[in-house]
């Protein structure tokens, strides 16, 4: 059995996530305490008792989801599961930071601060209402690239998230993304819907945020991860700290190549994937990409008790 561990991205957040882990495992509680201290605020109180709208703000959701993922990882470690039991780790967008923290490439405190910076920079890169993202269902990646190109008409419209064989997300200027919805339906999309996001992530409009992250990442230490990390923008494994730093900057404006990343892991013999953290969106994507992979969400003590390891 060859296993990979993956970490969710934005959209998986919910009030109360990670609370049962923190109540059950002291090592999980310590992660939330460490993130609170790094950010000099009680983010854990927002995660467990706050308002969903506030948690969903990009600058809150990103460190909150990382904290929950790392808490779940510490709970697994308390049960005798090491990150080094995995052949690969990966994460969807901000989840890549969780993967790097889990493998020791980044400290949890640095990761929390980087994600707070990343969330704020991404939010501030484009004024609210100027950009948008939309999910196009039932079209393959190449077709969506053609849709985006036709819809651009001088504006920005890019394929931002290649999530699975039937779900690709486009990102860019609002008008261009709205044109993409119409064109996608003409080309046979089963559904084409605007997403409730506050900025157009993973497109060239995020260039100001990429510059901010280049500075922020340049100021932190990045170690060699103890497990290879499958990078979003390359869809293959990296371990070199210099490459990791470069790819994290590219990731801000680059496509999340999730379908190819899962395909890469499957081609390397991975037959089991654990989705560690909040929600189970990645598990659904993985099943649509590689039906032969057994996928399990790991976000609660009950999930951990059910695992075979």
N, C-alpha and C positions, 0 to 999 in steps of 0.2 A: 504494500500500500504506500503510495506517495501522496503526501498531503500538502496543501497550500492553505495559508491563512490570509483572508482578505478583510478589508476595513471599509465601512460605508462612507458615503459622502453626504453633501447637503440635501435635505429633504427627508432624512430619516429621523430628524429630531422630534421628540415628544416630551411633554411635561411628565416627570417621574422616572425618566429613563436612568438606569443605573442605580436607583435607590435601593432595590432589593439586593443588588450585589454589594453595595456599601454597607448595608445592614448585616449582611451575612459574612463578608470577608474583610477583615481589617486591612489587608493589603489593597483591596479595591477602594476602601474609604480613604486610604492614604493618598491615592492618586488624585481624588477630588480635592483633598486638603492642599496638595502640592500645586495644583492648578490655581486654586483660590489664592494661594500665597504668591505665585508667580505673577498673577494679574492684579494683585492687591485689591481684590473684591470677592464677594461671596457668590461666585458664578454657580456654585452648587445649590445655593438657595433658589436661584432663578430656575435651574434645571429641574428641581424637585417640587417647587411650590409656586413658581412664577406664572406669568401669562404666556400662552403659546405664541402670541404675536411678538412679544419681546424676545423670546428664545429664538424665534425664526429670523430675527435680524442677523444679517450675514456675520457681523463681527462677534455675535454671541454664539450663533449656531456652530461656527467652525471650531472654536476651542471646546465647546460643550460636547460635540460629537467625538472629538479626539479623547477627551477625558473619559467618556463612557466606554469607548473602545479599549483604552488602556486599563481601565478598571476591570473590564471583562477579561482582558489578557492576564492581569495579576490574579484574578480569581482562578483562571485555568492553571496558572503556575502553582497556586496553593493546593490544587488537586493533582499536582505532579506532571502537568503538561508544560513542556518548555517550548519557547519559540523556535528553538533549534530542532524540534521534532518536525518542523515544516521544511520542505524543499525550497519553497518560494513564499514570499509575502507580496501583497499588492494592495492598493487602495484606490477608490474612485475619487478623483480630484483631491479634495482636502484629506481623504482617507489615505493618500500616499504619505502624508505627514504622520498619520497614526502608525502606518507601517514602519516608517523610519524610526519613530520613537520606540516602537515595540522591539526593534532589532538593535537598539542601542546606538544607532547612527546619530540621533539627536536626543538630548535630555528632554524629559517631560516639560520642565520649566521653559526651556528655550522653545519647544514646540508650541506651547500655549501662547507665548508672546508672539511668535512668528504668525500663528493663525489669527490672533487678534489684529495684528498689523495687516495681514493678507485680507481679512474680511473687511476691514475699514478701507483699505486701499482699493479693493475691488468695488466697494459701494460708491466710493468717491470718484472713481475714474470716469463715470458717465452720469450726467444729471438724470434724476428720476424722470421717467417718461420718454427719454430719448431712445433707449434700447429695449430689447425684448428677447425672449427665447421661446421656442415652440417645439413641441414633440410631434414628429411625423411617424405614424405607425403604419406598417405594412409596406414600406418601401426599403430597398437595400441601400447601402451606403453610397454606392456609385450614383444611383438615381437621385438621392438627396443632394449629393454634390452638384449635380446638374440643375436641380431645382434651385439651390442656393445661388448658383451662378446666374441663372435666368432672372431670379428675383432681385438681385443686387441693384441693377440699373444705376450704377454710380454710387450707391450706398454700400454699407458692409452687410453681407449675409454669408455666414460660413457654417459648415457642418461642424458642430462643437463637441458633441458627445456621440460616439459610435457605440451605443450601449449593447445592442444585441442584433441578430439578423433582421428583426422587424421593428426596431425602435432607434431612430436617430434624432438628435436634437439639433436645431439650428439656432444661431445666435447672431445678433447684429442690430442695425437700426430698426426701430419699430415699424416703419413703413415697409422696409424690405422684408422683414419677417412676416408681416401681414400678407404681402404679395406671395411669399413662399407658401402660406397656407392654401391660397387659392390654386396655385400651380400644382402643389402636391396632390390636392384632391382631383384635379384633372388628370394627373398621372396615375391615379388609382390608389392613393393612400386610403387606408381604412378609417383612420382618424387623423386630424391635424388640429392641434389645440395650442393656444398660448399657455405658457407656464406661469404660475404665480411667483415669479422671482423679481428681485428688485434691481437687477442689473444684467447686462448681456455678457455672461461669463464665457471664457474660452474662445474669444475672438480678438481681432486686432484692436478693437475699441478698448481693450484692457491694457494697452501698452503703458499708460501711466502707472498702473498697478505693478506691472512687470518691473519697471524701473525702481519702484519702492522696494520690491522684494529682492531685487539684485543687491541693494544696499543692506537690507536687513539680513539676508542670508550670508553676505560677506562678513558680517560681524559675529557669526556664531561658529562654534566648532562642529564639524561634521566628521564622525568616525566611520570606519568601515563597518557596514551592517553585518551581524553574525549570520544572517540568511540573505541571499540575493533578493533584491527588490525589483519587481517588474514595473518599469516606469511607464506612466500614462502616455507620454508623448513618443516613446520608442517601441512600446509593446514587446520589449525583451528585458532581460535581467541586467541590472547594474549593481556594482559593489564599490566602485571607485568614488571616494568622497568628492573629488573635483567634478566628476561627471554628474553626480547627484545634485550638486549645487547648481550647475548649469541647467540641468533638466527641470529643476523646480522653478527656475525663472521662466524657461520656455513654456512650462505647463500653464502659466497664467493666461497666455494668449493662444496656446496650442490646443488641438483636439484631444479629448480623452478617448484613447483608443482601447476601450474596454473589451469589445468583442475580440479584437486581435490579441489582447493581453491574456484573456482566458484561453484562446486558441493556442497561444504560445505555451502556456502551462500544461494544457492537455497534450500537446505534442511532445513535451518533456516527460510524459508519463504520469502526470498528476491525475489521480482518480477520486480524490476526496478533497473538498474545500469547506473550511469553516468560515462563516461570515461573523466576525467578532465585533460586537457593539450593538448599536440600536437598529431595530427594524430588520427586514428581510428582503429588501428590494434587490440586492445583488444576487441573492439565491435564485430569484425568479429569472433574472437575466442569464445567470450561468446555466440554468437548465435549458434555456432556449438556445444557448450557444453550443453547449456540449452535453447532450442528454446522458452520456455515459458517466459523467461526474456526479458523485453523491455529494449533495450540498446540505449543510446544516447551519441554521442561524444560532449564534451563541450570544445571548444578551441578558439572560436571567439565570439565577441559580438552578431553576428547573431545567433549562436548556443544558446546562453543564452536567447535571445528573443523568441526562439521557444519552450523553455522548459515549461512543465506544472509543477508548484510547488505551 
